[in-house]
């Protein structure tokens, strides 16, 4: 005996059209990241670092699995531009600034860091204001928060050595090819220690700003999903019976003893 459905063919077509028109939070996302350990980096195709692990956890809580093929390592400038311009994209960690506020949607903050000018202690560089750097050279990487700050404050291009990748900018300081590195303090010290360099030989010569780093989503991402992910992140920071939260445990994985 043949059983016929009570749903007509036109009704099926209408349901299919409606389902295509409705946004789905379970759809795939592409993730873009530069390398900034211990905050964010990609290793063996998976997201690592504080922000990388947080993103994995909160997306899983929303039933969204990000496939390895959708995780991309690139320069900061490329990660920023693609996430700003392309639907269903994510930048693992980004400073939430007034200039960027309406260009993205945000979940976090996943980490708070100090921005400024970093020097070798043996150079005895003592700075009170940015004006004190007028005889010094500074390395930075293009389109980073510090790069934008220095340009906005009128630091001339002939004193800036601007690189596509932070590792290139950092190497200039290590090899004494510049006087200062414009970057965040904790990732600098962490990277130095991983290179076998004593991080206590370096210091923040001029602290310029404290910023909150967020997971940035393309601005077309559904508000309902952003709210769900923000709630999941806040839940991650709630302590359990041992007095530690899942977020605390992620932090403990990445911060070395000298940090």
Backbone as numpy.savetxt, mean C-alpha at the origin, in Angstrom:
# Nx Ny Nz CAx CAy CAz Cx Cy Cz
-42.00 -39.19 -18.43 -42.85 -38.01 -18.43 -41.96 -36.78 -18.43
-42.33 -35.81 -19.22 -41.55 -34.57 -19.31 -42.17 -33.53 -18.41
-41.35 -32.98 -17.49 -41.84 -31.93 -16.59 -41.44 -30.59 -17.16
-42.39 -29.71 -17.31 -42.14 -28.39 -17.87 -41.99 -27.37 -16.75
-41.07 -26.46 -16.92 -40.87 -25.40 -15.93 -42.00 -24.40 -16.02
-42.33 -23.81 -14.87 -43.35 -22.76 -14.86 -42.79 -21.41 -15.31
-41.45 -21.34 -15.46 -40.83 -20.07 -15.87 -40.76 -20.03 -17.38
-41.32 -19.02 -17.98 -41.33 -18.89 -19.43 -39.96 -18.46 -19.93
-39.72 -18.67 -21.22 -38.44 -18.26 -21.82 -38.21 -16.77 -21.68
-39.21 -15.90 -21.94 -38.98 -14.46 -21.71 -38.58 -14.15 -20.27
-39.16 -14.86 -19.30 -38.82 -14.62 -17.90 -37.37 -14.98 -17.63
-36.92 -16.11 -18.22 -35.53 -16.53 -18.05 -34.59 -15.48 -18.61
-34.94 -14.98 -19.79 -34.10 -13.95 -20.42 -34.03 -12.71 -19.53
-35.16 -12.32 -18.94 -35.20 -11.14 -18.07 -34.32 -11.34 -16.84
-34.39 -12.54 -16.24 -33.58 -12.84 -15.06 -32.10 -12.76 -15.41
-31.74 -13.30 -16.59 -30.33 -13.27 -16.99 -29.86 -11.84 -17.19
-30.69 -11.02 -17.80 -30.31 -9.63 -18.03 -30.16 -8.88 -16.72
-31.06 -9.14 -15.78 -30.98 -8.47 -14.48 -29.73 -8.89 -13.73
-29.39 -10.18 -13.82 -28.21 -10.65 -13.11 -26.94 -10.04 -13.68
-26.92 -9.80 -14.98 -25.76 -9.15 -15.59 -25.66 -7.70 -15.19
-26.81 -7.08 -15.00 -26.81 -5.65 -14.66 -26.46 -5.39 -13.21
-26.68 -6.40 -12.34 -26.43 -6.20 -10.91 -24.96 -6.40 -10.60
-24.37 -5.47 -9.83 -22.97 -5.65 -9.45 -22.80 -6.85 -8.54
-21.69 -7.55 -8.69 -21.41 -8.71 -7.85 -20.14 -8.50 -7.05
-20.25 -8.61 -5.73 -19.08 -8.45 -4.88 -18.16 -9.65 -4.99
-18.65 -10.75 -5.58 -17.85 -11.97 -5.63 -16.99 -12.04 -6.89
-17.07 -11.04 -7.76 -16.28 -11.03 -8.97 -14.81 -10.88 -8.67
-13.98 -11.16 -9.66 -12.54 -11.12 -9.46 -12.03 -9.68 -9.38
-10.91 -9.50 -8.69 -10.20 -8.23 -8.61 -8.75 -8.48 -9.03
-8.14 -7.46 -9.58 -6.71 -7.47 -9.83 -6.04 -6.61 -8.77
-4.95 -7.12 -8.21 -4.22 -6.43 -7.15 -2.86 -6.00 -7.69
-2.51 -4.74 -7.40 -1.23 -4.19 -7.86 -0.45 -3.70 -6.65
0.86 -3.98 -6.65 1.68 -3.56 -5.52 3.12 -3.32 -5.95
3.69 -2.26 -5.41 5.14 -2.14 -5.43 5.69 -2.88 -4.22
7.00 -2.89 -4.06 7.63 -3.62 -2.96 7.98 -2.66 -1.84
7.35 -2.85 -0.68 7.62 -2.01 0.49 7.50 -2.86 1.75
8.44 -3.82 1.93 8.38 -4.62 3.15 8.70 -3.78 4.38
8.08 -4.06 5.52 7.20 -5.19 5.82 5.73 -4.88 5.60
5.43 -3.79 4.93 4.03 -3.39 4.74 3.39 -4.16 3.60
4.09 -4.26 2.47 3.51 -4.94 1.32 4.60 -5.41 0.38
4.44 -6.63 -0.09 5.27 -7.16 -1.17 4.63 -8.46 -1.63
5.08 -8.93 -2.78 4.53 -10.16 -3.35 5.67 -11.18 -3.46
5.43 -12.38 -2.95 6.45 -13.43 -2.97 5.80 -14.72 -3.45
6.43 -15.32 -4.46 5.90 -16.56 -5.05 4.44 -16.42 -5.46
4.11 -15.23 -5.95 2.76 -15.00 -6.47 1.70 -14.75 -5.42
2.09 -14.65 -4.14 1.10 -14.40 -3.10 1.39 -13.09 -2.39
0.35 -12.49 -1.82 0.48 -11.22 -1.12 1.10 -11.43 0.25
2.12 -10.66 0.57 2.81 -10.75 1.83 2.85 -9.37 2.49
3.37 -9.33 3.71 3.42 -8.08 4.45 2.13 -7.84 5.20
2.15 -6.83 6.05 0.99 -6.53 6.88 -0.26 -6.29 6.02
-0.15 -5.37 5.07 -1.32 -5.02 4.25 -1.74 -6.17 3.35
-0.75 -6.93 2.83 -1.09 -8.06 1.97 -1.88 -9.12 2.70
-1.46 -9.45 3.93 -2.19 -10.46 4.70 -3.56 -9.97 5.14
-3.63 -8.69 5.50 -4.93 -8.13 5.87 -5.90 -8.21 4.69
-5.43 -7.84 3.50 -6.30 -7.90 2.32 -6.79 -9.31 2.07
-5.90 -10.28 2.16 -6.30 -11.67 1.95 -7.39 -12.08 2.93
-7.22 -11.74 4.20 -8.18 -12.13 5.23 -9.55 -11.49 5.02
-9.57 -10.18 4.76 -10.87 -9.52 4.64 -11.58 -9.91 3.35
-10.84 -10.17 2.28 -11.49 -10.61 1.04 -12.06 -12.01 1.23
-11.32 -12.88 1.93 -11.86 -14.22 2.21 -13.14 -14.14 3.02
-13.18 -13.19 3.96 -14.39 -13.05 4.78 -15.60 -12.64 3.96
-15.34 -11.98 2.82 -16.42 -11.57 1.92 -16.69 -12.60 0.84
-16.00 -13.74 0.92 -16.20 -14.80 -0.06 -15.51 -14.54 -1.38
-14.48 -13.71 -1.37 -13.76 -13.36 -2.60 -12.35 -13.92 -2.51
-12.02 -14.78 -3.45 -10.68 -15.35 -3.51 -9.92 -14.65 -4.64
-8.80 -14.04 -4.31 -7.98 -13.40 -5.33 -6.96 -14.42 -5.83
-7.04 -14.74 -7.11 -6.17 -15.75 -7.70 -4.76 -15.20 -7.88
-3.78 -16.09 -7.82 -2.39 -15.68 -7.98 -2.18 -14.95 -9.31
-2.89 -15.38 -10.35 -2.70 -14.75 -11.67 -3.18 -13.30 -11.70
-3.96 -12.91 -10.68 -4.49 -11.54 -10.62 -3.68 -10.65 -9.68
-2.53 -11.12 -9.24 -1.66 -10.35 -8.34 -0.43 -9.91 -9.11
-0.16 -8.60 -9.11 0.87 -8.05 -9.99 1.86 -7.17 -9.21
3.13 -7.43 -9.39 4.18 -6.56 -8.87 4.56 -5.55 -9.94
4.66 -4.29 -9.55 5.00 -3.24 -10.52 5.53 -2.03 -9.77
5.88 -0.99 -10.51 6.32 0.25 -9.88 5.15 0.90 -9.16
5.47 1.76 -8.18 4.42 2.47 -7.46 3.58 3.31 -8.42
4.21 3.99 -9.36 3.48 4.84 -10.29 2.46 4.04 -11.09
2.84 2.85 -11.53 1.92 2.01 -12.30 0.79 1.49 -11.42
1.13 1.04 -10.20 0.09 0.54 -9.29 -0.94 1.62 -9.00
-0.46 2.83 -8.75 -1.34 3.96 -8.46 -2.25 4.27 -9.65
-1.66 4.38 -10.84 -2.41 4.79 -12.02 -3.44 3.75 -12.42
-3.06 2.49 -12.42 -3.99 1.43 -12.82 -5.16 1.36 -11.85
-4.88 1.42 -10.55 -5.96 1.35 -9.56 -6.88 2.55 -9.67
-6.34 3.70 -9.95 -7.16 4.91 -10.10 -8.08 4.81 -11.32
-7.59 4.21 -12.41 -8.28 4.29 -13.69 -9.04 3.04 -14.10
-8.85 1.92 -13.40 -9.39 0.64 -13.88 -10.33 0.02 -12.86
-11.58 -0.25 -13.25 -12.52 -0.89 -12.32 -12.00 -2.25 -11.83
-12.42 -2.61 -10.61 -12.10 -3.88 -9.97 -10.60 -4.08 -9.84
-9.95 -3.03 -9.39 -8.52 -3.10 -9.09 -8.28 -2.61 -7.67
-7.16 -3.06 -7.10 -6.79 -2.75 -5.72 -5.31 -2.44 -5.66
-4.96 -1.42 -4.89 -3.56 -1.16 -4.54 -3.41 -1.52 -3.07
-2.47 -2.41 -2.77 -2.41 -3.02 -1.43 -2.31 -2.00 -0.31
-1.47 -0.99 -0.43 -1.35 0.01 0.64 -1.01 1.35 0.02
-1.77 2.37 0.42 -1.59 3.71 -0.13 -1.85 4.73 0.96
-1.04 5.78 1.00 -1.28 6.86 1.94 -2.58 7.58 1.56
-3.46 7.73 2.53 -4.74 8.41 2.28 -4.55 9.90 2.53
-4.44 10.64 1.46 -4.18 12.08 1.54 -5.39 12.84 1.01
-5.52 14.12 1.35 -6.65 14.91 0.84 -6.71 14.92 -0.69
-5.58 14.93 -1.35 -5.55 14.97 -2.81 -6.09 13.67 -3.42
-5.95 12.58 -2.71 -6.37 11.27 -3.23 -7.75 10.84 -2.73
-8.30 11.56 -1.77 -9.48 11.12 -1.04 -10.61 10.66 -1.97
-10.92 11.44 -3.00 -12.07 11.13 -3.86 -11.69 10.35 -5.11
-10.42 9.95 -5.20 -9.98 9.19 -6.37 -10.09 7.69 -6.15
-10.26 7.27 -4.89 -10.29 5.86 -4.54 -11.36 5.63 -3.47
-11.60 4.36 -3.16 -12.35 3.99 -1.96 -11.39 3.24 -1.04
-11.64 3.35 0.27 -10.60 3.01 1.24 -11.06 2.01 2.29
-10.15 1.12 2.68 -10.36 0.22 3.81 -9.10 0.29 4.68
-9.29 0.53 5.97 -8.13 0.62 6.85 -8.40 1.60 7.98
-7.32 2.20 8.53 -5.92 2.10 8.08 -5.26 0.81 8.53
-4.43 0.25 7.65 -3.75 -1.00 7.98 -2.41 -0.75 8.66
-1.88 0.47 8.53 -0.61 0.79 9.19 -0.42 2.30 9.20
0.23 2.80 10.25 0.56 4.22 10.35 2.08 4.36 10.34
2.58 5.25 9.51 4.03 5.36 9.36 4.48 6.80 9.32
5.77 7.02 9.59 6.37 8.35 9.55 7.06 8.56 8.21
6.82 9.72 7.63 7.47 10.09 6.37 8.49 11.18 6.64
9.58 11.15 5.90 10.56 12.20 6.06 11.82 11.93 5.29
12.90 12.59 5.70 14.20 12.48 5.05 15.13 11.67 5.93
15.64 10.57 5.39 16.46 9.63 6.13 17.92 9.78 5.71
18.82 9.72 6.69 20.24 9.89 6.41 21.05 8.84 7.16
22.34 8.74 6.81 23.27 7.95 7.59 23.69 8.77 8.82
23.71 8.13 9.97 24.06 8.84 11.20 25.47 9.43 11.13
26.38 8.73 10.47 27.77 9.20 10.43 27.92 10.53 9.67
26.90 10.87 8.89 26.96 12.14 8.16 26.64 13.33 9.06
26.05 13.07 10.21 25.70 14.15 11.15 24.89 15.26 10.48
23.88 14.84 9.74 23.01 15.81 9.07 21.89 16.19 10.04
21.86 17.43 10.45 20.84 17.91 11.39 19.97 18.95 10.68
18.69 18.64 10.55 17.76 19.50 9.81 16.66 20.00 10.74
16.39 21.27 10.63 15.26 21.86 11.35 14.06 22.02 10.42
14.33 22.42 9.18 13.27 22.61 8.19 13.80 22.12 6.84
12.90 22.05 5.87 13.28 21.63 4.53 14.28 22.60 3.90
14.24 23.85 4.33 15.19 24.85 3.82 16.63 24.45 4.10
16.84 23.67 5.15 18.20 23.26 5.52 18.80 22.25 4.55
17.99 21.77 3.60 18.50 20.75 2.66 19.00 21.37 1.35
19.06 22.70 1.25 19.32 23.32 -0.05 20.69 23.01 -0.63
21.61 22.49 0.18 22.92 22.09 -0.35 23.02 20.56 -0.47
21.91 19.86 -0.27 21.92 18.40 -0.23 21.12 17.79 -1.37
21.48 16.57 -1.75 20.72 15.84 -2.77 19.82 14.81 -2.09
18.67 14.56 -2.73 17.65 13.70 -2.14 17.18 12.69 -3.18
17.15 11.41 -2.81 16.56 10.41 -3.69 15.12 10.15 -3.27
14.30 9.91 -4.28 12.90 9.62 -4.03 12.41 8.73 -5.16
11.17 8.22 -5.05 10.65 7.47 -6.18 9.35 8.09 -6.66
9.21 8.06 -7.97 8.23 8.86 -8.69 6.80 8.57 -8.23
6.07 9.66 -7.98 4.64 9.63 -7.61 4.40 9.11 -6.19
5.45 8.92 -5.40 5.24 8.57 -4.00 4.76 9.80 -3.23
4.26 9.58 -2.02 3.79 10.70 -1.21 4.92 11.70 -0.96
6.10 11.19 -0.59 7.22 12.09 -0.33 7.68 12.82 -1.60
7.65 12.14 -2.71 8.00 12.77 -3.99 7.06 13.94 -4.25
5.78 13.72 -4.06 4.79 14.78 -4.28 4.97 15.94 -3.30
5.29 15.62 -2.04 5.50 16.66 -1.03 6.67 17.55 -1.41
7.78 16.94 -1.78 8.98 17.72 -2.10 8.76 18.60 -3.34
8.09 18.06 -4.34 7.81 18.85 -5.54 6.87 20.00 -5.22
5.85 19.73 -4.39 4.89 20.77 -4.03 5.54 21.89 -3.22
6.56 21.53 -2.45 7.26 22.53 -1.65 8.37 23.23 -2.42
8.48 22.91 -3.69 9.41 23.65 -4.54 10.85 23.21 -4.51
11.12 21.98 -4.04 12.50 21.48 -4.09 12.88 21.32 -5.56
13.95 21.96 -6.01 14.29 21.94 -7.44 14.70 20.55 -7.92
14.40 20.29 -9.19 14.68 18.98 -9.77 16.16 18.63 -9.77
17.02 19.63 -9.79 18.45 19.32 -9.84 18.97 18.79 -8.51
18.14 18.83 -7.45 18.53 18.25 -6.16 17.78 16.96 -5.87
16.87 16.59 -6.76 16.11 15.35 -6.60 16.59 14.31 -7.60
16.84 13.11 -7.11 17.12 11.98 -7.99 15.90 11.07 -7.89
15.06 11.10 -8.91 13.76 10.44 -8.87 13.84 9.11 -9.62
13.48 8.04 -8.93 13.57 6.70 -9.49 12.18 6.06 -9.58
12.07 5.04 -10.44 10.80 4.34 -10.60 10.51 3.42 -9.42
11.56 2.89 -8.79 11.38 1.91 -7.71 12.09 2.37 -6.44
11.48 2.07 -5.32 12.05 2.50 -4.05 13.40 1.85 -3.79
13.59 0.61 -4.25 14.87 -0.06 -4.05 16.00 0.71 -4.72
15.71 1.30 -5.87 16.72 2.10 -6.58 17.04 3.37 -5.81
16.01 4.01 -5.27 16.21 5.23 -4.48 16.97 4.93 -3.20
16.67 3.80 -2.56 17.34 3.42 -1.33 18.82 3.11 -1.57
19.11 2.43 -2.68 20.49 2.08 -2.98 21.37 3.32 -3.16
20.78 4.40 -3.62 21.55 5.64 -3.78 22.02 6.17 -2.43
21.18 6.02 -1.40 21.59 6.44 -0.06 22.64 5.49 0.50
22.43 4.20 0.33 23.37 3.20 0.86 24.77 3.40 0.28
24.85 3.73 -1.01 26.14 3.86 -1.68 26.66 5.29 -1.68
26.06 6.16 -0.89 26.51 7.55 -0.71 26.46 8.38 -1.99
25.53 8.04 -2.89 25.38 8.82 -4.11 24.40 9.98 -3.92
23.66 9.95 -2.82 22.82 11.08 -2.40 23.02 11.27 -0.91
22.56 12.42 -0.41 22.68 12.72 1.02 21.51 12.20 1.83
20.34 12.17 1.20 19.11 11.86 1.92 18.20 10.97 1.07
17.40 10.18 1.75 16.35 9.39 1.11 15.01 9.90 1.61
14.10 10.21 0.70 12.76 10.65 1.07 11.84 9.42 1.06
11.51 8.94 2.26 10.74 7.70 2.32 10.15 7.54 3.72
9.52 6.39 3.93 8.95 6.06 5.23 9.98 5.32 6.08
9.95 5.57 7.39 11.02 5.10 8.26 11.04 3.58 8.43
9.93 2.98 8.85 9.93 1.55 9.17 10.31 0.68 7.98
9.72 0.86 6.79 10.15 0.04 5.65 11.63 0.21 5.31
12.16 1.41 5.50 13.58 1.62 5.24 14.43 0.79 6.18
14.16 0.87 7.49 14.93 0.12 8.47 14.80 -1.38 8.25
13.59 -1.82 7.92 13.34 -3.24 7.67 14.15 -3.72 6.47
14.11 -2.96 5.38 14.83 -3.35 4.16 16.33 -3.37 4.39
16.83 -2.41 5.15 18.26 -2.38 5.45 18.68 -3.63 6.21
17.87 -4.02 7.20 18.22 -5.21 7.99 18.19 -6.46 7.12
17.23 -6.56 6.20 17.17 -7.70 5.31 18.39 -7.76 4.39
18.96 -6.60 4.08 20.17 -6.54 3.24 21.44 -6.83 4.03
21.31 -7.05 5.34 22.47 -7.28 6.17 23.15 -6.01 6.63
22.44 -4.89 6.53 22.95 -3.59 6.94 22.34 -3.23 8.30
23.15 -2.74 9.22 22.66 -2.39 10.54 21.74 -1.17 10.44
20.43 -1.33 10.73 19.51 -0.20 10.60 19.78 0.91 11.61
20.49 0.59 12.69 20.77 1.64 13.68 21.81 2.64 13.18
22.40 2.38 12.01 23.33 3.34 11.40 22.60 4.44 10.64
21.28 4.35 10.60 20.46 5.32 9.85 19.46 5.98 10.79
19.00 7.16 10.40 18.06 7.89 11.25 17.17 8.79 10.41
16.08 9.23 11.01 15.20 10.21 10.38 15.79 11.59 10.65
16.36 12.20 9.61 16.99 13.52 9.78 15.94 14.63 9.86
14.80 14.42 9.21 13.72 15.40 9.26 12.40 14.68 9.08
11.61 14.60 10.15 10.28 14.02 10.03 9.33 15.07 9.48
8.60 14.70 8.43 7.74 15.67 7.75 6.25 15.38 7.92
5.91 14.13 8.11 4.48 13.82 8.20 4.28 12.41 8.74
3.18 12.22 9.44 2.72 10.87 9.80 1.49 10.57 8.95
1.50 9.43 8.29 0.38 9.11 7.40 -0.19 7.74 7.71
-1.48 7.61 7.43 -2.16 6.33 7.54 -2.18 5.66 6.17
-1.78 4.39 6.14 -1.81 3.61 4.91 -3.09 2.77 4.88
-3.78 2.83 3.76 -5.04 2.11 3.56 -4.91 1.17 2.36
-5.81 0.21 2.30 -6.00 -0.56 1.07 -6.91 0.27 0.17
-6.41 0.60 -1.02 -7.15 1.49 -1.93 -7.82 0.67 -3.03
-9.10 0.93 -3.23 -9.90 0.27 -4.27 -10.27 1.30 -5.33
-10.40 0.84 -6.56 -10.92 1.73 -7.61 -12.25 2.31 -7.16
-12.49 3.56 -7.49 -13.66 4.27 -6.95 -15.00 3.73 -7.43
-15.01 2.85 -8.45 -16.27 2.26 -8.89 -16.68 1.05 -8.05
-15.83 0.64 -7.12 -16.15 -0.51 -6.26 -17.41 -0.22 -5.43
-18.28 -1.21 -5.31 -19.56 -1.03 -4.64 -19.37 -0.63 -3.18
-20.13 0.36 -2.74 -20.05 0.81 -1.34 -20.37 -0.31 -0.37
-21.32 -1.16 -0.75 -21.70 -2.26 0.15 -20.51 -3.18 0.41
-19.71 -3.43 -0.61 -18.55 -4.28 -0.43 -17.49 -3.58 0.42
-17.25 -2.29 0.16 -16.28 -1.54 0.96 -16.68 -1.55 2.44
-17.95 -1.34 2.71 -18.43 -1.36 4.10 -18.24 -2.73 4.75
-18.51 -3.77 3.98 -18.35 -5.13 4.48 -16.89 -5.42 4.81
-15.99 -4.99 3.94 -14.56 -5.22 4.15 -14.04 -4.40 5.33
-14.55 -3.17 5.48 -14.12 -2.33 6.60 -14.55 -2.97 7.93
-15.77 -3.51 7.95 -16.25 -4.19 9.16 -15.39 -5.41 9.47
-15.03 -6.16 8.42 -14.18 -7.34 8.61 -12.82 -6.93 9.17
-12.28 -5.81 8.68 -10.98 -5.35 9.18 -11.08 -4.95 10.65
-12.12 -4.23 11.00 -12.28 -3.82 12.40 -12.43 -5.04 13.31
-13.08 -6.07 12.82 -13.22 -7.31 13.59 -11.86 -7.97 13.79
-10.98 -7.89 12.78 -9.64 -8.45 12.88 -8.83 -7.82 14.00
-9.17 -6.60 14.41 -8.40 -5.89 15.43 -8.92 -6.11 16.84
-9.99 -6.93 16.96 -10.55 -7.22 18.28 -9.77 -8.34 18.95
-9.31 -8.14 20.19 -8.52 -9.17 20.88 -9.36 -10.39 21.23
-8.69 -11.55 21.23 -9.36 -12.78 21.63 -9.07 -13.08 23.09
-9.30 -14.31 23.51 -9.12 -14.66 24.93 -7.67 -14.56 25.38
-6.73 -14.60 24.46 -5.31 -14.46 24.79 -4.86 -13.00 24.83
-5.79 -12.10 24.55 -5.46 -10.68 24.57 -4.84 -10.16 23.30
-4.74 -11.00 22.28 -4.19 -10.58 20.99 -5.22 -10.74 19.89
-5.15 -9.88 18.93 -6.08 -9.94 17.80 -5.39 -10.59 16.60
-6.15 -11.04 15.61 -5.53 -11.53 14.37 -4.60 -10.50 13.74
-4.97 -9.22 13.84 -4.12 -8.16 13.30 -2.79 -8.10 14.07
-2.83 -8.22 15.39 -1.61 -8.23 16.20 -0.68 -9.36 15.77
-1.25 -10.50 15.48 -0.43 -11.65 15.10 0.22 -11.44 13.73
-0.51 -10.81 12.83 0.09 -10.48 11.53 1.26 -9.52 11.73
1.07 -8.50 12.55 2.14 -7.54 12.81 3.38 -8.24 13.38
3.18 -9.20 14.27 4.31 -9.86 14.92 5.11 -10.71 13.95
4.50 -11.09 12.82 5.22 -11.88 11.82 6.31 -11.07 11.12
6.11 -9.76 11.04 6.92 -8.95 10.14 7.89 -7.99 10.80
7.69 -7.68 12.05 8.55 -6.67 12.65 9.70 -7.32 13.39
10.90 -7.06 12.87 12.12 -7.65 13.37 12.51 -7.01 14.71
13.35 -7.69 15.49 13.66 -7.21 16.84 14.18 -5.78 16.93
14.94 -5.32 15.92 15.52 -3.99 16.00 14.59 -2.89 15.48
13.39 -3.27 15.06 12.49 -2.27 14.48 11.96 -1.34 15.56
